[in-house]
Amino acid sequence: MFQFIIEHKDTQSEARTGRIETGHGVIKTPIFMPVGTVGSVKAVHQSELSDIIKAQIILGNTYHLYLRPGTEVLAKAGGLHHFINWSKPMLTDSGGYQVYSLSQQRKISEEGVTFASHIDGSKHFFTPENVMDIQRTIGADIIMAFDECPPYPSDYQYAQNSMELTHRWLKRCINRFEQTEPRYGHEQVLFPIVQGSTYYDLRTASAETVASFDLKGNAIGGLSVGEPAEKMYEITELVCKILPKNKPRYLMGVGTPMNILECIALGIDMFDCVLPTRNARHGLLYTAQGIINIKNNKWKDDFDSIDAEAPAPTSRQHSKAYLHHLFRCSEILGMQIATLHNLSFFLWLVGEARQHIQAGDFFTWKNKMVEEMQRRL
């Protein structure tokens, strides 16, 4: 059965460590979830995810999986876990963010969202009910309620209307979720999503509404969509004070290593973002000493390892000069090595955060790391 157990609390911040128990294993929090949009974390094999990166949970996307390979294939495969041969926990988002990003190709109504596929332009319709059904078929351990993600900036009336629609959709999601059963013999839990743009009263109202449903975990959406980082932190702090402390809090789509550490300090337990994989494919590497653009000519004859202290063996085995060469030649191996490095670094970072929370010096360590990691090397 799904459980969240808090193990340690920081004395100088709201940071905490814990464990989420699911039908596919334990997740130690705070945790970062690599994004496997279409059932694949780009440029990474599942064995590397497990053995090198040490991922404890990965994320799939309902919108993309619905379009390809489709629910019929996933049902025949026995769910996404079996389809991709991943035995650990998995989370699926609801597709709300992807529908939001199709602003020129979708129409929102009370019933749901009509949208055009980005693949072939075909028309589709998402409702709170069929999004629950799709996620039942995908079979993730944690599934998300269908929401509308307002753009930034949004005027107050739009943000309020959007938030209220999300709350009405949430009730329909819960009703459908309770009327259906998991398909593959393991428990699924539903997380609602707090919205409200950057308006404090709307975020307060949304957090209170979400908390009132007393589900097994809660998410915060609609941040990291263009607003200043300080505004994101203010909203996150506000919402975390309202959401129940005894349930996991998931900040969706965030973010940079600095964002993650700052939001751990505010009480967030779970994160996901495409940043480490997307930036890796463009040659941007994250390290504890700062950020490297491996395409820059300064690395052409730097034969030191990519990162001597990195957790990924590939980062210690290969030089910056070699990785620079691979990117200059557009060699796929370069993107693979960079992706392994970045994801390993993000998982190492949250692991270090757990250790420092347990040791009682998280806040001091966090401030030092945030300063160092944002330097351009």
Buried (B, 14 or more C-beta within 10 A) or exposed (E): EBEBEBEBBBEEBBBBBBBBBBBBEBBBBBBBBBBBBBBBBBBBEBEBBBEBBBBBBBBBBBBBBBBEBEBEEBBEBEBBBBBBEBEBBBBBBBBBBBBBBBEEBBEBEEEBBBBBBEEEEEEBEBBBBBBBBBBBBBBBBBBBBBBBBBBBEBEEEEBBBBBBBBBEBBBBBBEBBEEBEBBBEBBBBBBBBBBBBBBEEBBBBBBEBBBEBEBBBBBBBBBBBEBEBEEBBBBBBBBBEBBBEEBBBBBBBBBBBBBBBBBBBBBBBBBBBBBBBBBBBEBBBBBBEBBBBBBEEEBEEBEEBBBEEBBBEBBBEBBBBBBBBBBBEEEEBBBBBBBBBBBBBBBBBBBBBBEBBEEEBBBEBBBEBBEEBEEEE
